[in-house]
């Protein structure tokens, strides 16, 4: 019986399917054991120091955020999670701070579209929800999503844009928060116009 493997499986079960080198070493297991299990196709390396069990159904949303702790689900992906879009996204939208190197992620996940946000706005509206597989993920709140849409209207799919804006205002808008965000994004007047028409 492989006691080390059983301990690693227990760690993964407690950690939502993931296990880190640090956790393994805290149990007194040498990190070379991890390489052995990767070579045996029992573990898959997600990034340096982070692994998941092979053959398990991994939560892609969690894996993406574990690969880049700064990446926040945004735009169409966040709208889908908030029920402001009924379209299952073909691409996964994530926002990272300006200057973040995501080249390795882009290579491994061509279905992810990265957006870059300046330091002044990156943190605005970060919240949490559960992924379809039950993992805890970080995404932008409804008001931040709306600000991103309005600010980048010319680059948006118009059907997605129109549905999200209409649905947001018909599902109980938090106008106070939206205006506060809008002020920071420099789109307060545009938001007031939408509020007059749709509220």
SEKOL-266957 format. One record per residue (C-alpha): chain; z negated, x negated, y negated. Coordinates in pm, whole numbers, always signed. Each point is the difference from the previous one (the first is absolute). Example, Ala and Ser with C-alpha at 12.3 -4.5 7.8 and 13.67 -1.06 7.14 Angstrom:
% SEKOL-266957
  mol       z       x       y
    A    -780   -1230    +450
    A     +66    -137    -344
This chain:
% SEKOL-266957
  mol       z       x       y
    A      +0      +0      +0
    A     +97    -137    -342
    A    -317     +45    -209
    A    +157    -154    -311
    A    +289    +249     +12
    A    -244    +290     +39
    A    -190    -116    -309
    A    +323     -27    -200
    A    +106    +350    +114
    A    -340    +134    -110
    A     +41    -164    -341
    A    +347    +154     -36
    A    -131    +344     +99
    A    -270     -23    -269
    A    +246    -136    -258
    A    +266    +270     +17
    A    +218    -202    +237
    A     -33    -330    -185
    A    -198    -317     +62
    A     -40    -306    -223
    A     -48    -367     +82
    A    -326     +11    -196
    A    -140    +285    +215
    A     +96    -181    +320
    A    -164    -324    -114
    A    -317    +191     -97
    A     -28    +102    +367
    A     +12    -368     +97
    A    +357     +21    +131
    A    +229    -289     -96
    A    +312     +95    -200
    A    +225    -161    +266
    A     -77    +305    +217
    A    +199    +209    -249
    A    +306    -222     +42
    A     -33     +32    +377
    A      +2    +380     -22
    A    +296      -5    -240
    A    +189    -221    +250
    A     -94    +246    +280
    A    +135    +291    -213
    A    -341    +163     -13
    A     -46     -56    -375
    A    +252     +10    -285
    A     -56    -204    -318
    A     +27    +217    -312
    A     -61    -281    -247
    A    -209    -316      -9
    A    -341     +87    +142
    A     +81    +362     +93
    A    +109    +140    +336
    A     +60    +331    +175
    A     +16     +94    +369
    A    +348      +3    +155
    A    +110    +327    +154
    A    -227    +202    -227
    A    +154    +246    -241
    A     -59    -183    -328
    A     -28    +179    -330
    A    +289    -146    -201
    A    -159    +104    -330
    A    -319    -191     +84
    A    +197    -303    +123
    A    +192     -14    -330
    A    -318      +9    -206
    A    -166    -258    +222
    A    +302    -226     -47
    A     -33     +27    -378
    A    -335    +117    -131
    A    +151     +44    -348
    A    +272    +244    +114
    A     -69    +363     -97
    A    +205    +293    +134
    A    +186    +156    -291
    A    +304    +199    -117
    A    +166    +210    +276
    A    -248    -109    +269
    A    -306     +96    -205
    A    +168    +325    -111
    A     +54     +87    +367
    A    -368     -64     +79
    A    -103    +222    -293
    A    +231    +281    +112
    A    +213     -36    -313
    A    +308     -77    +209
    A    +103    +170    +321
    A    +235    -284     +86
    A    -115    -253    +256
    A     +78    -324    -185
    A    +285    -215    +139
    A    -157    -293    -180
    A    -366     -84     -41
    A     -81     -58    -367
    A    -273    -249     -89
    A    -110    -140    -335
    A    -137    -351     -45
    A    -111    -193    -309
    A    +276    -181    -191
    A     +52    -347    +148
    A    -126     +85    +351
    A    +201    -180    +268
    A    +109    +258    +258
    A    +300    -189    +141
    A    -148     -25    +353
    A     -82    +372      -1
    A    +350     +86    -126
    A    +149    -199    +286
    A    -223    +161    +266
    A     +18    +352    -146
    A    +344     +69    -151
    A     -91    +372     -24
    A    -261     -77    -268
    A    +100     +23    -367
    A    -222    -203    -229
    A     -73     +93    -361
    A    -173    -236    -240
    A    -268    +103    -250
    A    -145    -197    -290
    A    -370     -87      -3
    A     -75    +269    -259
    A    +118    +284    +227
    A     -24    -127    +359
    A    -358    +127     +58
    A     +50    +342    -160
    A     -44    +284    +246
    A     -68    -193    +321
    A    -168    +231    +251
    A     -19     +48    +378
    A    +120    +249    +259
    A     +61      +2    +375
    A    +333     -93    +154
    A    +170    +232    +254
    A    -174    -202    +273
    A    -341     +31    -162
    A     -36    -344    -160
    A    -140     -45    -350
    A    +273    -105    -244
    A     +16     -67    -374
    A    +251    +182    -216
    A     +42    +115    -358
    A    -142    +339     -98
    A    +221    +295     -97
    A     -18     -72    -374
    A     +98    -364     +41
    A    +293    +103    +222
    A    +118    +238    -270
    A     -23    -270    -268
    A    +206    -237    +219
    A    +262    +271     +47
    A     +23     +91    -369
    A     +10    -363    -110
    A    +277     -83    +249
    A    +189    +331     -12
    A    +345    -160     -23
    A     -57    -184    +333
    A    -137    +305    +185
    A    +169    +242    +237
    A     +21    +310    -220
    A     -83    +246    +278
    A    -317    -193     +87
    A     -87     -34    -369
    A     +42    +370     -83
    A    -190    +119    +308
    A    -292    -239     -58
    A     -39     +91    -370
    A     +21    +377     +65
    A    -234     -15    +302
    A    -252    -212    -188
    A     -34    +250    -285
    A      -1    +304    +229
    A    -270    -148    +228
    A    -271     -44    -264
    A     +82    -291    -229
    A    -273    -228    -133
    A    +152     -11    -349
    A    -286    -199    -148
    A     +43    -284    +248
    A    +379     +20     -22
    A      -9     -36    -380
    A    -249    -287     +24
    A    +232    -186    +240
    A    +304    +100    -206
    A    -150    -163    -308
    A     -34    -334    +184
    A    +357     +30    +134
    A    +138     +94    -345
    A    +136    +336    +120
    A    -260    +237    -148
    A    +257    +201    -200
    A    +225     +51    +303
    A    -301    +125    +197
    A     -96    +243    -280
    A    +353    +143     +12
    A     -26     +60    +377
    A    -344    +156     -51
    A    +135    +245    -257
    A    +291    +104    +221
    A    -168      +3    +343
    A    -373     +63     -52
